Amino acid sequence: MKQVGIRAVGTYLPERVVTNLELEELLTTRDDWIRDNIGVETRRVAADDEWTSDLGAKALRDACEQAGVRTDEIDLVIVGTYTPDNMAPPVAMLVIEKAGVTGATGFDVNAGACPSSVFALDVGAKYVASGHYKRVAVVLADVNTKTLDWKDVGPAVIFGDGAACYLLEEATTGGIGPVLLRSDPTRYQSVWVKREERRFRDGRPRRSVFGDNFASLKGNDVREFAVGEVPGFIKELLGDKDIADVDLFALHQANLYIVRGIMDGLGVAHDRTVTNVQKYGNTSGASVPLVLREAVETGKLKRGDTVVLAAFGSGLSMGAALVTWCGPEDFA
């Protein structure tokens, strides 16, 4: 099997920025409560005519620009999403068309939203490792806010929209190491998109952009799961490797205080991670690669560094990967 590296991380965030003060006008909530309990200050919201495929195609093109390759040099496109433009065909078809990825094959992976950043990455890496595809784009894109009931405070204060793309190729050194994936279906209803009829007090139907489908979550369940189980899961991934040898922990941005709780559970200083939930909200599968991109741009992640990617969410599922970060010279 071939060694597989992340050659580039592309990103895209919608232009519209929504502040907590704006949410105060829609919801029974306060800016200070959101900051103190969730850690979100602003989030990005897709335009009415902006869909998962639009976000994903822009992130894919950005990844190609970062790597200096043409979009028509990509062989396979895998899209990790739970908010497809349509139920069928897969979003990957539209991403291929909109990004100009001529001749590529594509399909979607629905790993329960947030965990997709590791689950879909693992799928893409295995295709490269098999030798069947030379260059694979793993796109993580969701329009989370289109699943919202804007009268349901819990999900509405947390989520934002965004997209990212891992560009995967065979690496001569470094790359993606061991990966752990795990699911607990007994907590299926802790975070999910629930299908149900909702109505205003006057009897009028209340709908999300996806009709009678609404983001629903039990915040305490997620916090208990993440802070209670993710640190041990990461230690299991590391095995005999000393946690002190990990240069960066790229964690899913569910909530600022959950991220800090995981770091505390690992016994690791907070400065060994990067957080973006304050400015972007919970961007689902895109959050971990968004962290990686920011870490690269700020110099916190460089060639040869050891990084743990860890994501968790609906299912409840979690995934973690141990990666040795590659530089341009590590790709043939």
KOLMARVEX-819438 format. One record per residue (C-alpha): residue number from 0; z, y, x. Coordinates in steps of 0.05 Angstrom, whole numbers. Layout:
N
{rec NUM,{Z,Y,X}}
...
end
This chain:
332
{rec 0,{0,0,0}}
{rec 1,{-17,70,24}}
{rec 2,{35,124,37}}
{rec 3,{28,180,-14}}
{rec 4,{46,253,-4}}
{rec 5,{49,316,-46}}
{rec 6,{-5,358,-15}}
{rec 7,{6,419,-61}}
{rec 8,{44,442,-122}}
{rec 9,{8,487,-170}}
{rec 10,{43,528,-224}}
{rec 11,{28,570,-285}}
{rec 12,{75,610,-330}}
{rec 13,{54,648,-393}}
{rec 14,{54,723,-389}}
{rec 15,{102,737,-446}}
{rec 16,{174,745,-425}}
{rec 17,{228,739,-479}}
{rec 18,{297,765,-463}}
{rec 19,{364,745,-493}}
{rec 20,{368,813,-527}}
{rec 21,{304,797,-565}}
{rec 22,{335,731,-587}}
{rec 23,{395,769,-615}}
{rec 24,{347,798,-666}}
{rec 25,{324,728,-689}}
{rec 26,{386,685,-681}}
{rec 27,{461,687,-691}}
{rec 28,{475,691,-617}}
{rec 29,{492,741,-562}}
{rec 30,{464,755,-493}}
{rec 31,{531,746,-459}}
{rec 32,{543,679,-494}}
{rec 33,{475,652,-471}}
{rec 34,{488,675,-399}}
{rec 35,{558,646,-398}}
{rec 36,{542,579,-430}}
{rec 37,{469,565,-413}}
{rec 38,{453,611,-355}}
{rec 39,{386,633,-384}}
{rec 40,{370,707,-381}}
{rec 41,{295,706,-396}}
{rec 42,{243,654,-413}}
{rec 43,{166,651,-417}}
{rec 44,{133,639,-484}}
{rec 45,{61,617,-493}}
{rec 46,{15,661,-535}}
{rec 47,{-4,638,-604}}
{rec 48,{-72,614,-580}}
{rec 49,{-45,585,-514}}
{rec 50,{-34,509,-514}}
{rec 51,{-12,455,-467}}
{rec 52,{-82,444,-441}}
{rec 53,{-89,518,-424}}
{rec 54,{-25,519,-384}}
{rec 55,{-40,453,-351}}
{rec 56,{-111,472,-330}}
{rec 57,{-87,536,-297}}
{rec 58,{-32,498,-259}}
{rec 59,{-84,447,-236}}
{rec 60,{-131,501,-211}}
{rec 61,{-73,534,-174}}
{rec 62,{-56,468,-140}}
{rec 63,{-128,462,-116}}
{rec 64,{-126,533,-89}}
{rec 65,{-61,519,-52}}
{rec 66,{-92,457,-20}}
{rec 67,{-161,488,-8}}
{rec 68,{-198,435,-47}}
{rec 69,{-249,440,-103}}
{rec 70,{-230,417,-173}}
{rec 71,{-290,370,-174}}
{rec 72,{-258,333,-115}}
{rec 73,{-203,305,-160}}
{rec 74,{-211,233,-182}}
{rec 75,{-156,225,-234}}
{rec 76,{-116,272,-279}}
{rec 77,{-50,250,-308}}
{rec 78,{-15,297,-357}}
{rec 79,{59,289,-370}}
{rec 80,{73,321,-438}}
{rec 81,{105,313,-506}}
{rec 82,{68,372,-537}}
{rec 83,{-5,351,-538}}
{rec 84,{-57,399,-566}}
{rec 85,{-76,342,-614}}
{rec 86,{-50,272,-625}}
{rec 87,{-116,245,-596}}
{rec 88,{-153,247,-550}}
{rec 89,{-104,257,-492}}
{rec 90,{-91,328,-467}}
{rec 91,{-118,305,-400}}
{rec 92,{-188,308,-430}}
{rec 93,{-181,382,-445}}
{rec 94,{-148,397,-378}}
{rec 95,{-207,363,-343}}
{rec 96,{-257,404,-383}}
{rec 97,{-220,471,-378}}
{rec 98,{-205,464,-303}}
{rec 99,{-275,440,-286}}
{rec 100,{-253,373,-258}}
{rec 101,{-322,343,-262}}
{rec 102,{-326,268,-266}}
{rec 103,{-251,254,-265}}
{rec 104,{-216,203,-308}}
{rec 105,{-154,224,-346}}
{rec 106,{-97,202,-391}}
{rec 107,{-28,226,-414}}
{rec 108,{42,201,-400}}
{rec 109,{97,215,-451}}
{rec 110,{162,201,-414}}
{rec 111,{206,241,-461}}
{rec 112,{190,312,-438}}
{rec 113,{237,332,-381}}
{rec 114,{239,266,-343}}
{rec 115,{162,269,-337}}
{rec 116,{168,307,-271}}
{rec 117,{189,241,-238}}
{rec 118,{161,189,-286}}
{rec 119,{90,217,-285}}
{rec 120,{95,230,-210}}
{rec 121,{111,157,-199}}
{rec 122,{51,135,-241}}
{rec 123,{4,181,-202}}
{rec 124,{32,159,-134}}
{rec 125,{20,86,-150}}
{rec 126,{-53,100,-166}}
{rec 127,{-63,133,-98}}
{rec 128,{-23,79,-62}}
{rec 129,{-67,26,-94}}
{rec 130,{-128,57,-61}}
{rec 131,{-165,61,-127}}
{rec 132,{-162,137,-129}}
{rec 133,{-164,184,-70}}
{rec 134,{-138,248,-100}}
{rec 135,{-95,251,-164}}
{rec 136,{-71,312,-202}}
{rec 137,{-6,301,-240}}
{rec 138,{1,358,-289}}
{rec 139,{67,373,-323}}
{rec 140,{57,420,-382}}
{rec 141,{92,434,-448}}
{rec 142,{93,489,-500}}
{rec 143,{166,476,-516}}
{rec 144,{175,538,-558}}
{rec 145,{122,514,-608}}
{rec 146,{171,458,-627}}
{rec 147,{226,507,-645}}
{rec 148,{258,525,-710}}
{rec 149,{275,597,-694}}
{rec 150,{336,592,-739}}
{rec 151,{365,534,-698}}
{rec 152,{404,568,-643}}
{rec 153,{416,507,-597}}
{rec 154,{344,493,-575}}
{rec 155,{319,564,-584}}
{rec 156,{363,595,-530}}
{rec 157,{346,542,-479}}
{rec 158,{272,528,-477}}
{rec 159,{213,564,-445}}
{rec 160,{141,545,-434}}
{rec 161,{107,530,-368}}
{rec 162,{64,482,-327}}
{rec 163,{60,454,-257}}
{rec 164,{16,405,-220}}
{rec 165,{28,357,-162}}
{rec 166,{-34,344,-121}}
{rec 167,{-26,274,-91}}
{rec 168,{-64,244,-32}}
{rec 169,{-55,190,21}}
{rec 170,{-8,216,75}}
{rec 171,{-8,195,148}}
{rec 172,{67,209,155}}
{rec 173,{122,227,106}}
{rec 174,{111,228,31}}
{rec 175,{142,196,-31}}
{rec 176,{194,143,-16}}
{rec 177,{237,103,-64}}
{rec 178,{237,121,-138}}
{rec 179,{288,101,-191}}
{rec 180,{274,104,-266}}
{rec 181,{324,89,-321}}
{rec 182,{331,97,-397}}
{rec 183,{388,91,-447}}
{rec 184,{357,83,-517}}
{rec 185,{426,83,-550}}
{rec 186,{424,159,-540}}
{rec 187,{355,166,-570}}
{rec 188,{376,221,-618}}
{rec 189,{413,264,-566}}
{rec 190,{349,302,-549}}
{rec 191,{287,291,-591}}
{rec 192,{233,323,-633}}
{rec 193,{257,306,-702}}
{rec 194,{210,296,-760}}
{rec 195,{242,325,-823}}
{rec 196,{232,376,-878}}
{rec 197,{270,441,-869}}
{rec 198,{274,498,-919}}
{rec 199,{297,569,-924}}
{rec 200,{352,586,-973}}
{rec 201,{301,607,-1025}}
{rec 202,{267,539,-1021}}
{rec 203,{207,559,-979}}
{rec 204,{187,508,-926}}
{rec 205,{209,524,-855}}
{rec 206,{161,497,-802}}
{rec 207,{149,497,-728}}
{rec 208,{79,505,-700}}
{rec 209,{78,428,-702}}
{rec 210,{94,428,-777}}
{rec 211,{155,386,-797}}
{rec 212,{171,369,-725}}
{rec 213,{229,406,-692}}
{rec 214,{264,404,-625}}
{rec 215,{335,379,-636}}
{rec 216,{390,368,-587}}
{rec 217,{464,353,-579}}
{rec 218,{484,397,-520}}
{rec 219,{549,361,-505}}
{rec 220,{513,294,-502}}
{rec 221,{464,321,-451}}
{rec 222,{518,354,-409}}
{rec 223,{560,290,-409}}
{rec 224,{501,247,-391}}
{rec 225,{474,293,-336}}
{rec 226,{540,312,-302}}
{rec 227,{570,243,-313}}
{rec 228,{513,198,-293}}
{rec 229,{460,235,-252}}
{rec 230,{503,244,-188}}
{rec 231,{516,169,-185}}
{rec 232,{443,155,-200}}
{rec 233,{422,199,-141}}
{rec 234,{472,164,-95}}
{rec 235,{442,97,-117}}
{rec 236,{373,123,-98}}
{rec 237,{398,144,-30}}
{rec 238,{430,77,-15}}
{rec 239,{455,76,56}}
{rec 240,{425,144,71}}
{rec 241,{477,198,84}}
{rec 242,{476,252,30}}
{rec 243,{486,303,86}}
{rec 244,{415,286,110}}
{rec 245,{384,312,46}}
{rec 246,{357,382,57}}
{rec 247,{342,401,-15}}
{rec 248,{360,375,-85}}
{rec 249,{305,394,-135}}
{rec 250,{339,383,-202}}
{rec 251,{314,389,-273}}
{rec 252,{333,458,-300}}
{rec 253,{366,437,-365}}
{rec 254,{421,489,-359}}
{rec 255,{448,529,-300}}
{rec 256,{518,500,-307}}
{rec 257,{492,428,-313}}
{rec 258,{454,437,-248}}
{rec 259,{517,463,-214}}
{rec 260,{558,406,-245}}
{rec 261,{511,355,-215}}
{rec 262,{516,388,-147}}
{rec 263,{592,388,-153}}
{rec 264,{589,314,-172}}
{rec 265,{550,300,-109}}
{rec 266,{600,341,-68}}
{rec 267,{543,385,-44}}
{rec 268,{542,461,-37}}
{rec 269,{502,499,-89}}
{rec 270,{459,531,-36}}
{rec 271,{424,464,-23}}
{rec 272,{386,471,-88}}
{rec 273,{342,524,-121}}
{rec 274,{350,545,-194}}
{rec 275,{299,579,-238}}
{rec 276,{328,566,-307}}
{rec 277,{356,637,-306}}
{rec 278,{286,668,-309}}
{rec 279,{243,613,-340}}
{rec 280,{290,574,-386}}
{rec 281,{284,498,-391}}
{rec 282,{209,486,-379}}
{rec 283,{214,411,-391}}
{rec 284,{173,369,-342}}
{rec 285,{149,430,-304}}
{rec 286,{218,451,-281}}
{rec 287,{225,406,-219}}
{rec 288,{157,422,-189}}
{rec 289,{170,496,-205}}
{rec 290,{233,489,-163}}
{rec 291,{194,456,-107}}
{rec 292,{142,512,-106}}
{rec 293,{195,565,-103}}
{rec 294,{231,528,-48}}
{rec 295,{167,525,-7}}
{rec 296,{152,598,-17}}
{rec 297,{222,620,2}}
{rec 298,{226,575,64}}
{rec 299,{279,529,36}}
{rec 300,{231,470,39}}
{rec 301,{187,456,99}}
{rec 302,{150,399,132}}
{rec 303,{194,340,150}}
{rec 304,{251,359,103}}
{rec 305,{283,306,59}}
{rec 306,{284,326,-14}}
{rec 307,{312,291,-76}}
{rec 308,{275,302,-141}}
{rec 309,{317,286,-202}}
{rec 310,{300,296,-275}}
{rec 311,{334,275,-340}}
{rec 312,{325,287,-414}}
{rec 313,{306,255,-480}}
{rec 314,{311,180,-483}}
{rec 315,{361,192,-454}}
{rec 316,{322,178,-391}}
{rec 317,{329,198,-318}}
{rec 318,{286,191,-257}}
{rec 319,{297,206,-183}}
{rec 320,{252,204,-122}}
{rec 321,{266,211,-48}}
{rec 322,{211,250,-13}}
{rec 323,{197,270,59}}
{rec 324,{160,336,51}}
{rec 325,{90,337,81}}
{rec 326,{51,392,115}}
{rec 327,{-25,401,117}}
{rec 328,{-29,361,182}}
{rec 329,{-1,299,146}}
{rec 330,{-64,289,104}}
{rec 331,{-127,256,130}}
end
